[in-house]
Amino acid sequence: MNQEVGAIMHYIYTRFPVTMYDRLLPERFQVPSVYVPPVTVISGPDTVSTFMKSYSLQVKVFHIDTEKAHDAAETVVDALLADRQIIQMISEEGEVLDDYVRIKRVETRIIDQGVAAIVLTWDSSYWYNRDKQPSLEDINFSDGVIKREQD
């Protein structure tokens, strides 16, 4: 799982602590609950040193009726907006990291009876692979003048 998606799941769970499902939603799932499907990714160049991946995640919120599902989704979104759309990254062990993900766009939708969606989009940049270069410490620089030995 993408580490950013894991941080988003943790963020949602702390605001709406219900059973969370990822990857596959079972036929008989608990209500209320949250389903986090695989993220959609569009990638391309970013800078001369990095490439960018644009992520879109449609989290489904299930509740006993549509109004409660939408209210739960709005509660999570309002908390995210109040946090300036910044989600703190966490390690797989649950430790807080010094990194974060900034959500670029967030919206809520009613999908079906008892189902609302939170749609999150964000961008992340990653370094291109680089060839290993020799360290400048290992190179002997001179003034460029060839010196002959004195006879």
C-alpha positions in Angstrom: 0.0 0.0 0.0 1.1 3.5 -0.8 2.4 5.1 2.4 0.4 8.3 1.7 -2.8 6.2 1.4 -2.0 4.6 4.8 -1.6 8.1 6.3 -5.0 9.1 4.8 -6.6 6.0 6.2 -5.2 6.7 9.7 -6.5 10.3 9.4 -10.0 9.2 8.5 -10.1 6.6 11.2 -9.1 9.1 13.9 -12.1 11.3 12.8 -14.6 8.5 12.1 -13.5 5.4 14.1 -15.4 2.6 12.3 -14.3 -0.7 10.6 -12.1 0.1 7.6 -11.7 -2.0 4.5 -9.0 -1.7 1.8 -8.4 -3.5 -1.5 -11.6 -5.7 -1.6 -14.9 -5.0 0.0 -16.5 -8.1 1.4 -20.1 -9.0 0.4 -21.2 -8.7 4.0 -19.6 -5.7 5.5 -20.3 -3.8 8.6 -22.3 -0.6 8.7 -21.1 2.0 9.5 -17.8 1.5 7.8 -15.3 3.0 5.4 -13.9 1.4 2.2 -10.6 2.6 0.8 -10.1 1.3 -2.8 -6.8 1.2 -4.7 -5.7 4.7 -5.6 -5.8 6.0 -9.2 -2.5 7.3 -10.5 -1.6 9.6 -13.4 2.2 10.2 -13.8 4.4 12.4 -15.8 7.5 14.6 -15.7 7.9 17.3 -13.0 11.3 19.0 -12.9 14.6 18.2 -14.5 15.3 16.0 -11.4 11.9 14.7 -10.5 8.8 13.1 -11.9 5.3 13.6 -10.5 2.5 11.2 -9.7 -1.1 12.7 -9.4 -3.2 10.6 -7.1 -7.0 10.3 -6.9 -8.7 8.4 -4.1 -12.5 7.9 -3.8 -13.1 6.7 -0.2 -16.6 5.3 0.4 -18.4 5.9 3.6 -21.3 3.5 4.5 -23.9 4.3 7.1 -27.5 3.2 7.9 -28.9 6.0 5.7 -27.7 8.5 3.1 -27.9 11.5 5.4 -25.7 9.9 8.1 -23.2 8.7 5.5 -23.0 12.2 4.0 -22.7 13.8 7.5 -19.9 11.4 8.4 -18.0 12.2 5.2 -18.5 16.0 5.8 -17.2 15.6 9.3 -13.9 14.1 8.0 -13.7 16.8 5.2 -14.3 19.7 7.6 -11.6 18.4 9.9 -9.2 18.1 6.9 -10.0 21.7 5.7 -9.4 23.0 9.3 -6.0 21.2 9.2 -5.2 23.2 6.0 -5.6 20.0 3.9 -2.3 18.6 5.4 -2.1 15.0 6.6 0.9 14.0 8.7 2.7 11.0 7.4 3.1 8.0 9.7 5.3 4.9 9.5 4.0 1.4 9.1 4.5 1.0 12.8 2.3 4.0 13.5 5.1 6.5 14.4 4.7 10.1 13.3 7.1 11.1 10.6 8.5 14.6 9.7 6.8 14.5 6.3 3.2 15.2 5.2 0.9 15.0 2.3 -1.0 18.1 1.2 -4.4 17.3 -0.3 -4.9 19.4 -3.4 -8.6 18.9 -3.8 -11.3 17.4 -1.6 -15.0 16.9 -2.3 -17.9 14.8 -1.0 -20.6 13.1 -3.1 -23.7 11.0 -2.4 -23.2 7.8 -4.4 -26.1 5.6 -3.4 -28.6 4.9 -0.6 -26.5 4.9 2.6 -23.2 5.6 0.7 -21.2 8.8 0.4 -17.8 9.4 -1.1 -14.8 11.5 -0.1 -12.7 12.2 -3.2 -9.2 13.3 -2.4 -6.5 14.3 -5.0 -2.9 15.1 -4.4 0.5 15.3 -6.1 3.8 13.8 -5.1 7.2 14.2 -6.6 9.9 11.5 -6.8 13.6 11.7 -7.7 14.7 10.2 -11.0 17.3 7.4 -10.7 20.8 8.8 -11.1 24.0 7.2 -12.2 26.6 7.0 -9.5 29.1 9.7 -10.0 32.6 9.8 -8.5 33.0 12.0 -5.5 35.0 15.2 -6.1 37.1 14.3 -3.1 38.6 11.6 -5.2 39.6 13.8 -8.1 43.0 15.6 -8.0 42.6 19.1 -9.4 45.6 21.2 -10.5 45.9 24.7 -12.0 45.9 23.1 -15.5 49.6 23.8 -16.1 51.8 20.9 -17.0 55.0 21.1 -14.9 58.3 19.6 -16.1 60.8 18.3 -13.8 63.8 20.6 -13.4 67.1 19.1 -14.7 
